[in-house]
Amino acid sequence: MVGVETSTSETLTPIPLVNLHRQIASLQEPISAAIAGVMSRADFIHGKAVAEFETAFAQWVGLPYCVGVGNGTDALTLMLRAAKLPEKSVIVTTPMSFIATTEAVSAAGYQIAFADIDPDTYGLSASALESVLAEQRASAILPVHLYGQSCDMLAIMELASRYQCQVFEDVAQAHGAKLNNQSVGSFGRASAYSFYPGKNLGAFGDGGAVVTADPDLAEEVRKLANHGRLSKYEHLCEGVNSRLDTLQAAILQVKLACIDQWNAQRRHWAAQYHQMLADVSEIKLPQVLLGSEPVYHLFVIQVENRDALMQALKQQGIASGIHYPIPLHRQPAYAHLNLPVGRFPNAEKLASQALSLPLFPEMLEEECLRVVQALRTFYGYSPL
Ligand SMILES: Cc1ncc(COP(=O)(O)O)c(C=O)c1O
């Protein structure tokens, strides 16, 4: 049970941040059939479902190549390794992401540089990026489409061309998000996806993929992800074992047919929150970049009194989350980069004020309304 053990929370049905049970229940039959198909073929490693999903997913993103791998972190790492940038190349990314983004930069043998975020749309700020690129030679830019919204890719691509950088996209939180009708993940040289269960397209375990229009990069990722293999026992280099599991691919293939509808439902709930909280001046709602079609992996508001609000929501049985409480440049793991408090003020402010509200496609009208009423009551606004 979510919430403090009070009489209020005990009598209310909990509202989680994400409810996977409803989604699974709605797909019980086709997913069971897909799993039965894998069992009957017993092609558990690199099976038919993997190739089928790779083809379908690449097509859905709008690019020719997709290579399934073990998880989103490996997708990022192998994509960056496959790019073969000069050793210790600098890659500029955001301080507001999950640590997998920067772990991948280091694991691939490159150096991390940060540029601050845009305070309204939370993605890499083009002007902050330009200052960093003007100051130091960077080989690549790694934007993260945080919470399901596209970064300002037109400005980022222009800077990349001006400063001769390659662009790689972290799309772990933004399957299907668009900017000017173009899918995120199709702007740069390649992009990395995660199919962690809670993502917009989630497996029943770990999974990930690299998507690209570059056949050489795709082939290199495939080789690296499979022990550097050319044929069964001929290894061109040392790689890793990072496979998209066949069962996961079969499940993802079923879910891929639903994702556009799920993303539309996510946008519906986001619009409801926007509409019903518009007058609550204490809440900063997520702003949408012009031309952007977000997919609301998370619905993140900014508030000053976050702890008290979280507690009040918890008492109403409403879950909330913080994505992320410590920006990457302030993580102990990056103490060696010597980046002090105040270095990236927009990221630091978001980290101290961000609060994720429940949002998932199968949410119910009354659940959305209960979250809204709890927020309105907390700030002393009349209920709707
Ligand atoms: C922005 C971002 N990048 C990368 C990852 C890593 O994905 P995975 O958990 O599949 O390794 C995540 C997952 O949480 C993420 O949110």
PDBQT file of the ligand as one rigid body, heavy atoms in Angstrom, charges set to zero:
ROOT
HETATM    1  C1  LIG A 401      17.560   8.552 -19.972  1.00  0.00    +0.000 C 
HETATM    2  C2  LIG A 401      17.940   7.109 -19.777  1.00  0.00    +0.000 A 
HETATM    3  N1  LIG A 401      18.998   6.623 -20.435  1.00  0.00    +0.000 NA
HETATM    4  C3  LIG A 401      19.356   5.331 -20.315  1.00  0.00    +0.000 A 
HETATM    5  C4  LIG A 401      18.670   4.453 -19.508  1.00  0.00    +0.000 A 
HETATM    6  C5  LIG A 401      19.153   3.059 -19.342  1.00  0.00    +0.000 C 
HETATM    7  O1  LIG A 401      18.264   2.072 -19.752  1.00  0.00    +0.000 OA
HETATM    8  P1  LIG A 401      18.297   0.600 -19.133  1.00  0.00    +0.000 P 
HETATM    9  O2  LIG A 401      17.722   0.657 -17.761  1.00  0.00    +0.000 OA
HETATM   10  O3  LIG A 401      17.467  -0.203 -20.074  1.00  0.00    +0.000 OA
HETATM   11  O4  LIG A 401      19.719   0.142 -19.114  1.00  0.00    +0.000 OA
HETATM   12  C6  LIG A 401      17.545   4.911 -18.817  1.00  0.00    +0.000 A 
HETATM   13  C7  LIG A 401      16.764   3.982 -17.987  1.00  0.00    +0.000 C 
HETATM   14  O5  LIG A 401      16.303   4.236 -16.938  1.00  0.00    +0.000 OA
HETATM   15  C8  LIG A 401      17.171   6.287 -18.946  1.00  0.00    +0.000 A 
HETATM   16  O6  LIG A 401      16.104   6.783 -18.311  1.00  0.00    +0.000 OA
ENDROOT
TORSDOF 0
